[in-house]
Amino acid sequence: MATNLALDPDLLARALEVSGERTKKAAVTLALEEFIARRERSTLVELFGSADWDASFDYKSARDRGITAERPGA
């Protein structure tokens, strides 16, 4: 999809230099992919510590008996 954008030329030049990409399109595409990945990771970080924890579960004992944790939907 063709899109016209007014980009800061200095910023674009820095993106080309830092990314090592050969074209403006490749540099902008990489920047967008990294931006999206970073934002998605930040939402995962917010989930840390929100899972229920069973302190009495003995994973070593369960492993020795061949018991595995069941995943929902598996």
N, CA, C and O atoms as a MOPAC input file, in Angstrom:
PM7 MOZYME 1SCF
protein

 N      0.85000 1    -1.15500 1     0.00000 1
 C      0.00000 1     0.00000 1     0.00000 1
 C      0.90800 1     1.23400 1     0.00000 1
 O      1.75000 1     1.38300 1     0.88600 1
 N      0.74700 1     2.08000 1    -0.94900 1
 C      1.54400 1     3.30100 1    -1.04300 1
 C      1.01000 1     4.34000 1    -0.06400 1
 O     -0.19100 1     4.59900 1     0.00700 1
 N      1.94200 1     4.92900 1     0.69200 1
 C      1.58200 1     5.95000 1     1.66700 1
 C      2.62700 1     7.05000 1     1.61600 1
 O      3.82600 1     6.77400 1     1.61100 1
 N      2.17900 1     8.27700 1     1.57800 1
 C      3.09300 1     9.40800 1     1.60700 1
 C      3.18100 1     9.92700 1     3.03900 1
 O      2.16800 1    10.20000 1     3.68300 1
 N      4.42100 1    10.05700 1     3.52000 1
 C      4.64100 1    10.54600 1     4.87600 1
 C      5.65300 1    11.68100 1     4.83600 1
 O      6.59900 1    11.65700 1     4.04900 1
 N      5.45000 1    12.65600 1     5.67700 1
 C      6.41900 1    13.73800 1     5.82700 1
 C      7.29600 1    13.38700 1     7.02600 1
 O      6.91000 1    13.60800 1     8.17400 1
 N      8.47900 1    12.83700 1     6.75100 1
 C      9.37900 1    12.39300 1     7.81100 1
 C     10.53300 1    13.36900 1     7.98000 1
 O     10.98600 1    13.98900 1     7.01700 1
 N     10.98800 1    13.49400 1     9.18900 1
 C     12.14600 1    14.32400 1     9.49200 1
 C     13.36200 1    13.71500 1     8.78000 1
 O     13.73500 1    12.58100 1     9.08200 1
 N     13.98600 1    14.43900 1     7.84500 1
 C     15.10000 1    13.87400 1     7.07700 1
 C     16.28900 1    13.47400 1     7.95200 1
 O     16.94900 1    12.47700 1     7.66300 1
 N     16.57300 1    14.22900 1     9.01000 1
 C     17.67800 1    13.87800 1     9.89700 1
 C     17.38500 1    12.57900 1    10.65000 1
 O     18.26300 1    11.73500 1    10.82900 1
 N     16.14200 1    12.44300 1    11.08300 1
 C     15.73200 1    11.23800 1    11.79000 1
 C     15.80100 1    10.03000 1    10.86800 1
 O     16.25900 1     8.96300 1    11.27600 1
 N     15.35900 1    10.18700 1     9.65200 1
 C     15.40300 1     9.09800 1     8.68300 1
 C     16.85100 1     8.71800 1     8.36400 1
 O     17.16700 1     7.53600 1     8.23300 1
 N     17.72200 1     9.70800 1     8.24000 1
 C     19.14100 1     9.43500 1     7.97500 1
 C     19.75700 1     8.65400 1     9.13700 1
 O     20.53900 1     7.72800 1     8.92200 1
 N     19.40300 1     9.02900 1    10.35900 1
 C     19.90700 1     8.29500 1    11.53200 1
 C     19.38400 1     6.87300 1    11.55400 1
 O     20.11900 1     5.94300 1    11.88800 1
 N     18.11500 1     6.69500 1    11.20000 1
 C     17.52600 1     5.35300 1    11.16500 1
 C     18.24000 1     4.48000 1    10.14000 1
 O     18.50300 1     3.30500 1    10.39600 1
 N     18.55200 1     5.04900 1     8.98700 1
 C     19.28700 1     4.30100 1     7.96700 1
 C     20.66400 1     3.89500 1     8.48100 1
 O     21.09500 1     2.75800 1     8.29300 1
 N     21.34800 1     4.83000 1     9.13000 1
 C     22.69400 1     4.56600 1     9.62700 1
 C     22.69100 1     3.51500 1    10.74000 1
 O     23.47900 1     2.57000 1    10.71600 1
 N     21.81100 1     3.69100 1    11.69400 1
 C     21.76600 1     2.79100 1    12.84700 1
 C     21.28100 1     1.39900 1    12.45800 1
 O     21.80000 1     0.40100 1    12.95900 1
 N     20.30400 1     1.32200 1    11.57900 1
 C     19.72000 1     0.03000 1    11.21800 1
 C     20.60400 1    -0.76700 1    10.27200 1
 O     20.56900 1    -1.99800 1    10.26500 1
 N     21.39300 1    -0.06300 1     9.47500 1
 C     22.19600 1    -0.76200 1     8.47300 1
 C     21.40000 1    -1.14700 1     7.23600 1
 O     21.91500 1    -1.81200 1     6.33800 1
 N     20.14500 1    -0.72500 1     7.19600 1
 C     19.31100 1    -1.01500 1     6.02700 1
 C     19.78600 1    -0.18000 1     4.84500 1
 O     20.39800 1     0.87400 1     5.01800 1
 N     19.49800 1    -0.66100 1     3.65000 1
 C     19.97500 1     0.02600 1     2.45000 1
 C     18.95500 1     0.99200 1     1.86300 1
 O     19.30600 1     1.87800 1     1.08400 1
 N     17.68100 1     0.81700 1     2.24100 1
 C     16.64700 1     1.68400 1     1.67800 1
 C     15.84500 1     2.33500 1     2.79400 1
 O     15.79400 1     1.84000 1     3.92000 1
 N     15.22500 1     3.45100 1     2.45500 1
 C     14.37500 1     4.14200 1     3.42800 1
 C     13.20000 1     3.26000 1     3.81300 1
 O     12.82600 1     3.18100 1     4.98300 1
 N     12.62100 1     2.59900 1     2.81800 1
 C     11.47600 1     1.73000 1     3.08200 1
 C     11.85100 1     0.63600 1     4.07900 1
 O     11.09600 1     0.36000 1     5.01100 1
 N     13.00500 1     0.01900 1     3.88800 1
 C     13.43400 1    -1.05700 1     4.78600 1
 C     13.67800 1    -0.52600 1     6.19400 1
 O     13.33100 1    -1.18400 1     7.17500 1
 N     14.27300 1     0.65700 1     6.29800 1
 C     14.54000 1     1.25300 1     7.61200 1
 C     13.24000 1     1.57900 1     8.33800 1
 O     13.11900 1     1.31900 1     9.53500 1
 N     12.27300 1     2.14100 1     7.63000 1
 C     10.99000 1     2.49300 1     8.25000 1
 C     10.23300 1     1.22400 1     8.63100 1
 O      9.62500 1     1.16700 1     9.70000 1
 N     10.26200 1     0.21300 1     7.77500 1
 C      9.59000 1    -1.05100 1     8.08100 1
 C     10.19000 1    -1.68400 1     9.32800 1
 O      9.46100 1    -2.13500 1    10.21100 1
 N     11.51200 1    -1.72000 1     9.40000 1
 C     12.17400 1    -2.27400 1    10.58300 1
 C     11.81300 1    -1.48800 1    11.83000 1
 O     11.53000 1    -2.07200 1    12.87600 1
 N     11.82100 1    -0.17900 1    11.72700 1
 C     11.48100 1     0.66400 1    12.87600 1
 C     10.05700 1     0.38700 1    13.35500 1
 O      9.81400 1     0.31000 1    14.55900 1
 N      9.12600 1     0.23800 1    12.43100 1
 C      7.74400 1    -0.05500 1    12.81900 1
 C      7.63000 1    -1.43100 1    13.46100 1
 O      6.91300 1    -1.59400 1    14.44800 1
 N      8.32600 1    -2.41800 1    12.91600 1
 C      8.28500 1    -3.76500 1    13.49400 1
 C      8.84000 1    -3.76400 1    14.90800 1
 O      8.27500 1    -4.39300 1    15.80300 1
 N      9.95700 1    -3.04900 1    15.11300 1
 C     10.54600 1    -2.98500 1    16.44700 1
 C      9.65200 1    -2.21600 1    17.41900 1
 O      9.55100 1    -2.58200 1    18.59000 1
 N      9.01400 1    -1.17000 1    16.94500 1
 C      8.09900 1    -0.39500 1    17.77700 1
 C      6.94500 1    -1.27300 1    18.24800 1
 O      6.59400 1    -1.26700 1    19.42800 1
 N      6.36000 1    -2.02300 1    17.32600 1
 C      5.22800 1    -2.89000 1    17.66200 1
 C      5.66500 1    -3.97800 1    18.64000 1
 O      4.96900 1    -4.24700 1    19.61900 1
 N      6.80700 1    -4.60200 1    18.38100 1
 C      7.29600 1    -5.66000 1    19.26800 1
 C      7.54400 1    -5.12200 1    20.67000 1
 O      7.21400 1    -5.78800 1    21.65200 1
 N      8.11600 1    -3.93400 1    20.77900 1
 C      8.39900 1    -3.33100 1    22.08200 1
 C      7.10000 1    -3.05800 1    22.83900 1
 O      7.00900 1    -3.32000 1    24.03800 1
 N      6.10600 1    -2.53700 1    22.14300 1
 C      4.82300 1    -2.25700 1    22.80200 1
 C      4.13500 1    -3.54400 1    23.24500 1
 O      3.54500 1    -3.59700 1    24.32400 1
 N      4.21300 1    -4.59100 1    22.40400 1
 C      3.58900 1    -5.85800 1    22.77700 1
 C      4.29500 1    -6.47400 1    23.98900 1
 O      3.64400 1    -7.04700 1    24.86300 1
 N      5.60400 1    -6.35600 1    24.03900 1
 C      6.34800 1    -6.86700 1    25.19800 1
 C      5.96700 1    -6.10700 1    26.46300 1
 O      5.85900 1    -6.70300 1    27.53500 1
 N      5.76600 1    -4.81600 1    26.34800 1
 C      5.43400 1    -4.03400 1    27.54000 1
 C      4.09500 1    -4.46100 1    28.11800 1
 O      3.90400 1    -4.39200 1    29.33200 1
 N      3.16700 1    -4.90000 1    27.28400 1
 C      1.89100 1    -5.38300 1    27.81700 1
 C      2.08700 1    -6.72200 1    28.51500 1
 O      1.37200 1    -7.02200 1    29.47100 1
 N      3.03900 1    -7.53300 1    28.06000 1
 C      3.31900 1    -8.80000 1    28.73500 1
 C      3.95400 1    -8.55800 1    30.09400 1
 O      3.66200 1    -9.27300 1    31.05300 1
 N      4.81400 1    -7.56400 1    30.18400 1
 C      5.47200 1    -7.25200 1    31.44800 1
 C      4.43100 1    -6.90500 1    32.50500 1
 O      4.60800 1    -7.22700 1    33.68000 1
 N      3.36300 1    -6.26000 1    32.09900 1
 C      2.31100 1    -5.89500 1    33.04400 1
 C      1.63900 1    -7.12400 1    33.65400 1
 O      1.05400 1    -7.03100 1    34.73300 1
 N      1.71400 1    -8.28100 1    32.97900 1
 C      1.08800 1    -9.50400 1    33.47200 1
 C      1.93500 1   -10.22800 1    34.51000 1
 O      1.42500 1   -11.08500 1    35.23200 1
 N      3.23500 1    -9.89200 1    34.59800 1
 C      4.09100 1   -10.55700 1    35.56700 1
 C      3.53700 1   -10.37900 1    36.97100 1
 O      3.15800 1    -9.27900 1    37.37400 1
 N      3.49900 1   -11.48100 1    37.70500 1
 C      3.00500 1   -11.43100 1    39.07200 1
 C      1.50700 1   -11.52700 1    39.19100 1
 O      0.98400 1   -11.50000 1    40.30500 1
 N      0.79300 1   -11.63800 1    38.08400 1
 C     -0.66100 1   -11.67400 1    38.16400 1
 C     -1.22100 1   -13.09800 1    38.15200 1
 O     -2.42800 1   -13.28700 1    38.30000 1
 N     -0.35400 1   -14.10000 1    37.97600 1
 C     -0.82100 1   -15.48900 1    37.94800 1
 C     -0.95100 1   -16.02000 1    39.36900 1
 O     -0.21600 1   -15.61300 1    40.26900 1
 N     -1.89700 1   -16.93600 1    39.55600 1
 C     -2.05100 1   -17.57700 1    40.85100 1
 C     -0.90200 1   -18.55300 1    41.06400 1
 O     -0.48600 1   -19.24200 1    40.13200 1
 N     -0.39800 1   -18.61000 1    42.27200 1
 C      0.74100 1   -19.45600 1    42.59400 1
 C      0.33900 1   -20.42800 1    43.68700 1
 O     -0.18900 1   -20.02000 1    44.72200 1
 N      0.58700 1   -21.71200 1    43.46300 1
 C      0.31400 1   -22.73300 1    44.46500 1
 C      1.63200 1   -23.08200 1    45.14300 1
 O      2.41400 1   -23.87100 1    44.61400 1
 N      1.87800 1   -22.50600 1    46.29300 1
 C      3.14800 1   -22.70200 1    46.99000 1
 C      3.33000 1   -24.13900 1    47.46000 1
 O      4.45500 1   -24.56300 1    47.72100 1
 N      2.23900 1   -24.89400 1    47.57100 1
 C      2.34800 1   -26.27400 1    48.05400 1
 C      2.67500 1   -27.25600 1    46.93400 1
 O      2.94300 1   -28.42300 1    47.21800 1
 N      2.66200 1   -26.83400 1    45.69100 1
 C      2.92900 1   -27.74600 1    44.57600 1
 C      4.40200 1   -28.12200 1    44.55500 1
 O      5.26800 1   -27.24800 1    44.53900 1
 N      4.68700 1   -29.41700 1    44.55400 1
 C      6.06200 1   -29.92500 1    44.52600 1
 C      6.34700 1   -30.42000 1    43.10900 1
 O      6.04100 1   -31.56200 1    42.76800 1
 N      6.93100 1   -29.55700 1    42.29700 1
 C      7.14400 1   -29.91100 1    40.89900 1
 C      8.15700 1   -31.04500 1    40.73700 1
 O      8.07100 1   -31.81300 1    39.77900 1
 N      9.10800 1   -31.15800 1    41.65400 1
 C     10.08600 1   -32.24300 1    41.55600 1
 C      9.42000 1   -33.58800 1    41.79500 1
 O      9.68700 1   -34.56000 1    41.08800 1
 N      8.55300 1   -33.63500 1    42.79500 1
 C      7.83300 1   -34.87000 1    43.08900 1
 C      6.91400 1   -35.24100 1    41.92600 1
 O      6.83900 1   -36.40700 1    41.53700 1
 N      6.22700 1   -34.26600 1    41.38200 1
 C      5.31800 1   -34.52400 1    40.27000 1
 C      6.10000 1   -34.99800 1    39.04300 1
 O      5.63900 1   -35.88000 1    38.31700 1
 N      7.26900 1   -34.42200 1    38.81000 1
 C      8.08500 1   -34.81800 1    37.66000 1
 C      8.53800 1   -36.26500 1    37.81900 1
 O      8.54600 1   -37.01700 1    36.84500 1
 N      8.91100 1   -36.66400 1    39.02200 1
 C      9.36400 1   -38.02400 1    39.26900 1
 C      8.24500 1   -39.03500 1    39.05000 1
 O      8.50400 1   -40.18200 1    38.68500 1
 N      7.00300 1   -38.61300 1    39.27000 1
 C      5.85600 1   -39.50800 1    39.07100 1
 C      5.30600 1   -39.43300 1    37.65500 1
 O      4.33200 1   -40.11500 1    37.33500 1
 N      5.92000 1   -38.60800 1    36.79300 1
 C      5.47500 1   -38.50500 1    35.40800 1
 C      4.27500 1   -37.59800 1    35.22200 1
 O      3.62300 1   -37.65100 1    34.17800 1
 N      3.97100 1   -36.78000 1    36.19100 1
 C      2.83800 1   -35.85900 1    36.10200 1
 C      3.32400 1   -34.56800 1    35.46400 1
 O      4.35100 1   -34.01600 1    35.86000 1
 N      2.58700 1   -34.09600 1    34.48600 1
 C      2.91800 1   -32.81200 1    33.86900 1
 C      1.77900 1   -31.85700 1    34.07100 1
 O      0.62700 1   -32.26600 1    34.21600 1
 N      2.09600 1   -30.59100 1    34.08200 1
 C      1.05300 1   -29.58300 1    34.22300 1
 C      0.24200 1   -29.55700 1    32.93200 1
 O      0.80000 1   -29.56800 1    31.83500 1
 N     -1.05600 1   -29.52200 1    33.07600 1
 C     -1.92300 1   -29.45600 1    31.90100 1
 C     -2.12300 1   -28.01400 1    31.50700 1
 O     -2.34400 1   -27.14500 1    32.35000 1
 N     -2.04300 1   -27.77400 1    30.21400 1
 C     -2.28800 1   -26.42800 1    29.70000 1
 C     -3.71900 1   -26.35200 1    29.23200 1
 O     -4.21500 1   -27.29200 1    28.61200 1
 N     -4.39600 1   -25.25600 1    29.51400 1
 C     -5.76600 1   -25.10100 1    29.02500 1
 C     -5.78200 1   -25.15000 1    27.50600 1
 O     -4.98200 1   -24.48600 1    26.84800 1
 N     -6.67400 1   -25.91800 1    26.96800 1
 C     -6.82400 1   -26.01200 1    25.52400 1
 C     -5.86900 1   -27.00300 1    24.87400 1
 O     -5.87300 1   -27.16000 1    23.65300 1
 N     -5.04800 1   -27.67300 1    25.68400 1
 C     -4.08200 1   -28.60800 1    25.10200 1
 C     -4.69100 1   -29.98700 1    25.01000 1
 O     -4.03600 1   -30.92100 1    24.54600 1

